[in-house]
Amino acid sequence: MDRDDCSAKFWIQPVGLARNIGFPAYELRKIRAIVESNQTAFLEAWNGYFGT
C-alpha cells in the first residue's frame, strides 16, 4: 500500500505487517482489516497469476 510518502507491505498468509514507512497505527489496523477480509481473493489472484 502506497500513499503520498507512506508505504506499507503486508504478507498475505499468514496476514502480517512486513514493513511500514509513515503510516500511523490506526491506518495500519484499517489496512490489515482489508487484507484479512480479502485474503482469499488475494491468494486466488496470486495463485492464478503465478500458477501455484
Residue pairs with C-beta under 8 A, 6 or more apart in sequence:
1 7
1 8
1 9
1 10
1 23
1 31
4 22
5 21
5 22
6 21
6 22
6 23
6 27
7 19
7 20
7 21
7 22
7 23
8 17
8 19
8 20
8 21
8 23
8 28
8 31
9 17
9 18
9 19
9 20
10 16
10 17
10 18
10 31
10 32
10 35
11 17
11 18
12 35
12 39
12 42
12 43
12 46
13 39
13 43
15 32
15 35
15 36
15 39
17 28
17 32
20 28
23 31
35 42
46 52
